[in-house]
Amino acid sequence: MEATAFLDDPRVEHFWDLWGFGLQTFTSQLRYPRGDTAWDIFVLYKPKLTWGAKPPDPTLWMQNRNMPHGTNYSQELLEQELSKMF
């Protein structure tokens, strides 16, 4: 997939959300404005977090749609945050 080229790293998981589970979960968890949905996002978690029925709160998340909600994606910021974690 073309999207995997953004982060070609074995520690990274890339998901295509065919059934909308992530879309629904992250839209709610990240408190997206009513009528909008969480897609084209990068969600980072500290290593060794415990996951339950719902994902834990993200360490950092970015959106790639230039919305006023959330941090805008930049490769530099993503690399900086990942280097802090690993």
Buried (B, 14 or more C-beta within 10 A) or exposed (E): EEEEEBBEEEEEEEEEEEEEEBBEBBBEBBEBEEEEBBBEBBBBBEEEEEEEEEBEEBBBBBBBEEEEEBEEBEEEBBEEBBEEEE
